[in-house]
Amino acid sequence: MTVLHLDTGRTWRGGQQQVLYLHQGLLDRGVDSVLACTRGGQLLRRARARGLPVAGLPLRGEWDLASAWAVGRLARRAGARVIHAHSSHAVTLAALARLFAPGAAVVATRRVDFLPGAGPFHRWKYGRPDRWIAISRAIREILARYGVSGARLRVVASGVDPARARPGAGAAFRTELGLAPDAYLVGNVAHLADHKGQGYLVEAAPRVLAACPRARFVIVGEGELEADLRRQADALDLGDRLVFTGFRDDVPAVLDGLDLFVLSSHLEGLGTIVLDALAACTPVVATRTGGVPDAIDHGVHGLLVPPRDPGALAGAILEMAADPIRAAELARTGRERVLREFSVDAMVEGNLAVYREFGP
């Protein structure tokens, strides 16, 4: 079997990490896996750094016919049975590429939990793949509501690698932030965008600090919302009690340094960073949105709060800070669940099972 993966992202986010895990996992299993991604992008750079087979293409947009032809040529030359589209624009490109590689099936992964557009183009686009892989039950339900038939829908959760956890590495991160020994560090790691909801965490911070003065906050990531978030923090006079670090490539050390990880999103396909936090045995407070409840049962693996509710977010943070023994127990059961249900191996095998629907 040969599978051609197509991802159009330029930056490094959770989706690109999953593509890299899948590409490596298939190769380790003896499956011929070919990766095509954006020239100059982070996925191309990291795949090359690992010595994995990868092709860089312009991928200028979903109607880039030259790139669609190049993808089709790659698929035809490799004898690909499946073209797997891992991003929205990649779905259109894969559908067009099949014109040049008519023997290939198209599989598409959906990672976001909102309805696609209602126009005729979107209807055409979402009707092209032979299979849709949703990374959570919530996304499957959204696709079904949109009109994708159940026969074409599968659920394969994202996976995380617990070996990435770095016990003890968080001490250097806390020292870098200049924290007092008794500081209670609350952190968020995500792209800085509206749907990630960091503004609600910033709004919750003064309420937490009023009841727990030793609390400190850190937001890790970059994105279009950074300037707005900084202005919001300044308006709330948070000063050095909230630190924006920008993008960091030592996320396992960051997670180890936190006393509590907070996911504040109001849209979230699954939230692999939550899985990473639990794999690191870091307690979690998260919003009850999208696929997050697939990973966390409230009061068993962490605490869930309604999205867009800074008061509820502050209350859950204070609840965790007041009872570190319970927080540690929730983190322990959360880690056990991640190891059992959200491993990279399970993710790779789940995708491979879908590919095998098109032949051995």
Buried (B, 14 or more C-beta within 10 A) or exposed (E): BBBBBBBBBBBBBBBBBBBBBBBBBBBEEEBBBBBBBBBEBBBBEBBEEEEBEBBBBEBBEBEBEEBBBBBBEBBBEBBBBBBBBBBBBBBBBBBBBBEBBEEBBBBBBBBBBEEBEEEEEBEEBBEBBBBBBBBBBBBBBBBBEBEBEEEBBBBBBBBBBBEBBBEEBBEBBBEEBEBEEEBBBBBBBBBBBBBBBBBBBBBBBBBBBEEBEBBBBBBBBBBEBBEBBBEBBEEBEBEEBBBBBEBEEBBBBBBBBBBBBBBBBBBBBBBBBBBBBBBBBBBBBBBBBBBBBBBBBBEEBBBBBEBBBBEBBBBBBBBBBEEEEBBEEBBEBBBEBBEEEBBBEBBBBBBBEBBEEBEE
